[in-house]
Amino acid sequence: MSPKITAAVGRTFSSVRASRNFRLYLFGQTVSAIGTWMNFTASAWLVLQLTDDGTALGANVALYFLPMLVLGAYGGVLADRFDKRHILMLTQASYGIVALTLWAIVATDVVHLWMVYVLSVASGIVTAIDNPSRQSFYIEMVGEEHVRNAVSLNSAAFTGSRIFGPAIAGVLIATVGIATCFLIDGLSYAAVLVALFAMRPSELHPQKRTTRDRGHLVAGLKYVWGTDALRRPLIAMAVVFTVSFNFAVFVPLLAERTFQGDAGTFGALSALAGVGSFVGAIAMASRVAEPRMRDLALWAVGLGVALAMPGFAPTLWLAGAAMIPMGFALMAFMITGNTMLQLNARPEARGRVMALYGIVFLGSTPIGAPIAGVIGEHLGARVGFVLSGLVAAALGVALLAARRRAAAVPALTEA
């Protein structure tokens, strides 16, 4: 192996080599993520079978993410105040209980749409607490030097699992039924719990915590709004995440209605998007330069183009192929924004900063998903993909234009 390839591999997996705790965590997350993607795929198919309504798909997604919009900031306060590893132990066990409950009601054939909705809200409440602690825990496992690499590799594990999870779910749904997918997901959380218990606290990089005084929530919001390096990327991500990251609503409609496919078709399209996301995460893991707003803007433009491609694909095969660059651009945009926030946030406020990231990433879905559901139901999945792409591309172009204007002002002043 040439020295250049060896160096590239070393950069790509630097956080894994540097931290035993992160190695354990990454393994547990990989196992659990396969179950999570099986659950996502099975849940979408279950709602579609119960209702045959694209609007119901959007509503279910919205209910899952609504608690993040309402409670996500408080989850950030908890992350800055308490031991993040202990919080994650509680949330992962709670995820498992919700998944096993869904398995039980589906397996016994007593499931109704309202039950699915209630469990989606329950999972969303857990996510509102889990996400800020999980996002800000990377730096405690690997330190600032390796944080982008750790974020990228964890994203690679999660999205790489998307290659297998939806495909496995499609096969299981067609052969033994939907319930098995929820059972496997519920059991998969044991892997994360074992990893968290097996960590060595002495090898963590403890971060400064906040006090238990009141007012930290408002103080965190003021800090982010007053910090340009945090405010600008958050606003940009809020627009893209709200409008352009709800493609999951369109994929089952594209599979079933546009191309007259089945659960296997849906699983295959989702898996191909996972291939692109996995490659994108690995590519981002090897980067060493600190990300800038220009990078975020360029990825927004690339994401816009990639999202429009499935909408224009004339055949199922081309639509599947278009899922790969779409997944790549989605992941690159997300990791770029995430890393910018991680590196620019003060340690004692990182949990609240990442909670706001979670709000714009996940909490925006209750706004975007119902809109996507209505568009998918009445205008079709193709139109949904194209409109999502246009918004992302327009935002990216606007950000690049604003950057050029800002750079031109000092030059004109000097002249």
Secondary structure in CASP SS format (residue, H / E / C, confidence):
PFRMAT SS
TARGET T0000
AUTHOR 0000-0000-0000
METHOD secondary structure of the structure
MODEL  1
M C 1.00
S C 1.00
P H 1.00
K H 1.00
I H 1.00
T H 1.00
A H 1.00
A H 1.00
V H 1.00
G H 1.00
R H 1.00
T H 1.00
F C 1.00
S H 1.00
S H 1.00
V H 1.00
R H 1.00
A H 1.00
S C 1.00
R H 1.00
N H 1.00
F H 1.00
R H 1.00
L H 1.00
Y H 1.00
L H 1.00
F H 1.00
G H 1.00
Q H 1.00
T H 1.00
V H 1.00
S H 1.00
A H 1.00
I H 1.00
G H 1.00
T H 1.00
W H 1.00
M H 1.00
N H 1.00
F H 1.00
T H 1.00
A H 1.00
S H 1.00
A H 1.00
W H 1.00
L H 1.00
V H 1.00
L H 1.00
Q H 1.00
L H 1.00
T H 1.00
D C 1.00
D C 1.00
G H 1.00
T H 1.00
A H 1.00
L H 1.00
G H 1.00
A H 1.00
N H 1.00
V H 1.00
A H 1.00
L H 1.00
Y H 1.00
F H 1.00
L H 1.00
P H 1.00
M H 1.00
L H 1.00
V H 1.00
L H 1.00
G H 1.00
A H 1.00
Y H 1.00
G H 1.00
G H 1.00
V H 1.00
L H 1.00
A H 1.00
D H 1.00
R H 1.00
F C 1.00
D C 1.00
K H 1.00
R H 1.00
H H 1.00
I H 1.00
L H 1.00
M H 1.00
L H 1.00
T H 1.00
Q H 1.00
A H 1.00
S H 1.00
Y H 1.00
G H 1.00
I H 1.00
V H 1.00
A H 1.00
L H 1.00
T H 1.00
L H 1.00
W H 1.00
A H 1.00
I H 1.00
V H 1.00
A H 1.00
T C 1.00
D C 1.00
V C 1.00
V C 1.00
H C 1.00
L H 1.00
W H 1.00
M H 1.00
V H 1.00
Y H 1.00
V H 1.00
L H 1.00
S H 1.00
V H 1.00
A H 1.00
S H 1.00
G H 1.00
I H 1.00
V H 1.00
T H 1.00
A H 1.00
I H 1.00
D H 1.00
N H 1.00
P H 1.00
S H 1.00
R H 1.00
Q H 1.00
S H 1.00
F H 1.00
Y H 1.00
I H 1.00
E H 1.00
M H 1.00
V H 1.00
G C 1.00
E H 1.00
E H 1.00
H H 1.00
V H 1.00
R H 1.00
N H 1.00
A H 1.00
V H 1.00
S H 1.00
L H 1.00
N H 1.00
S H 1.00
A H 1.00
A H 1.00
F H 1.00
T H 1.00
G H 1.00
S H 1.00
R H 1.00
I H 1.00
F H 1.00
G H 1.00
P H 1.00
A H 1.00
I H 1.00
A H 1.00
G H 1.00
V H 1.00
L H 1.00
I H 1.00
A H 1.00
T H 1.00
V C 1.00
G C 1.00
I C 1.00
A H 1.00
T H 1.00
C H 1.00
F H 1.00
L H 1.00
I H 1.00
D H 1.00
G H 1.00
L H 1.00
S H 1.00
Y H 1.00
A H 1.00
A H 1.00
V H 1.00
L H 1.00
V H 1.00
A H 1.00
L H 1.00
F H 1.00
A H 1.00
M C 1.00
R C 1.00
P H 1.00
S H 1.00
E H 1.00
L C 1.00
H C 1.00
P C 1.00
Q C 1.00
K C 1.00
R C 1.00
T C 1.00
T C 1.00
R C 1.00
D C 1.00
R C 1.00
G C 1.00
H H 1.00
L H 1.00
V H 1.00
A H 1.00
G H 1.00
L H 1.00
K H 1.00
Y H 1.00
V H 1.00
W H 1.00
G C 1.00
T C 1.00
D H 1.00
A H 1.00
L H 1.00
R H 1.00
R H 1.00
P H 1.00
L H 1.00
I H 1.00
A H 1.00
M H 1.00
A H 1.00
V H 1.00
V H 1.00
F H 1.00
T H 1.00
V H 1.00
S H 1.00
F C 1.00
N C 1.00
F H 1.00
A H 1.00
V H 1.00
F H 1.00
V H 1.00
P H 1.00
L H 1.00
L H 1.00
A H 1.00
E H 1.00
R H 1.00
T H 1.00
F C 1.00
Q C 1.00
G C 1.00
D C 1.00
A H 1.00
G H 1.00
T H 1.00
F H 1.00
G H 1.00
A H 1.00
L H 1.00
S H 1.00
A H 1.00
L H 1.00
A H 1.00
G H 1.00
V H 1.00
G H 1.00
S H 1.00
F H 1.00
V H 1.00
G H 1.00
A H 1.00
I H 1.00
A H 1.00
M H 1.00
A H 1.00
S C 1.00
R C 1.00
V C 1.00
A C 1.00
E C 1.00
P C 1.00
R C 1.00
M H 1.00
R H 1.00
D H 1.00
L H 1.00
A H 1.00
L H 1.00
W H 1.00
A H 1.00
V H 1.00
G H 1.00
L H 1.00
G H 1.00
V H 1.00
A H 1.00
L H 1.00
A H 1.00
M H 1.00
P H 1.00
G H 1.00
F H 1.00
A C 1.00
P C 1.00
T C 1.00
L H 1.00
W H 1.00
L H 1.00
A H 1.00
G H 1.00
A H 1.00
A H 1.00
M H 1.00
I H 1.00
P H 1.00
M H 1.00
G H 1.00
F H 1.00
A H 1.00
L H 1.00
M H 1.00
A H 1.00
F H 1.00
M H 1.00
I H 1.00
T H 1.00
G H 1.00
N H 1.00
T H 1.00
M H 1.00
L H 1.00
Q H 1.00
L H 1.00
N H 1.00
A C 1.00
R C 1.00
P H 1.00
E H 1.00
A H 1.00
R H 1.00
G H 1.00
R H 1.00
V H 1.00
M H 1.00
A H 1.00
L H 1.00
Y H 1.00
G H 1.00
I H 1.00
V H 1.00
F H 1.00
L H 1.00
G H 1.00
S C 1.00
T H 1.00
P H 1.00
I H 1.00
G H 1.00
A H 1.00
P H 1.00
I H 1.00
A H 1.00
G H 1.00
V H 1.00
I H 1.00
G H 1.00
E H 1.00
H H 1.00
L C 1.00
G C 1.00
A H 1.00
R H 1.00
V H 1.00
G H 1.00
F H 1.00
V H 1.00
L H 1.00
S H 1.00
G H 1.00
L H 1.00
V H 1.00
A H 1.00
A H 1.00
A H 1.00
L H 1.00
G H 1.00
V H 1.00
A H 1.00
L H 1.00
L H 1.00
A H 1.00
A H 1.00
R H 1.00
R H 1.00
R H 1.00
A H 1.00
A H 1.00
A H 1.00
V H 1.00
P H 1.00
A H 1.00
L H 1.00
T H 1.00
E H 1.00
A C 1.00
END
